[in-house]
Amino acid sequence: MRRVLQLKAVTQCAMLETFGIFLVLADKSLFAYHIEALVPSSPQGTGQNLIPQKLNGTKDVHFFSVGQFQGRTLVAYMKKKGVSGLSP
């Protein structure tokens, strides 16, 4: 075993196997990693998709959920809106 992510304050993670995407909620930011970037299947790797994609923009994410609806995979997350509280 070896550590593949250098993130602190990880509170949630989920694997979207169909898409080869690993979601991580760390320090109130939601990131999507291509699994090939974390665990390469070949020694050379693809060289692309190595940088995680931040999904939440500038808002703080408190939690997320992954589910299926009418054959589609959905990711929903709750983010803080201003000082008034939480918003979907």
Protein Blocks (a to p, Z undefined) as FASTA:
>chain_A
ZZfbfcehiabdcddfknopacddeehiacdddfklmmccbfnlnoiakbccdfklmacc
fbdcdddeehiacddddddehjlbccZZ
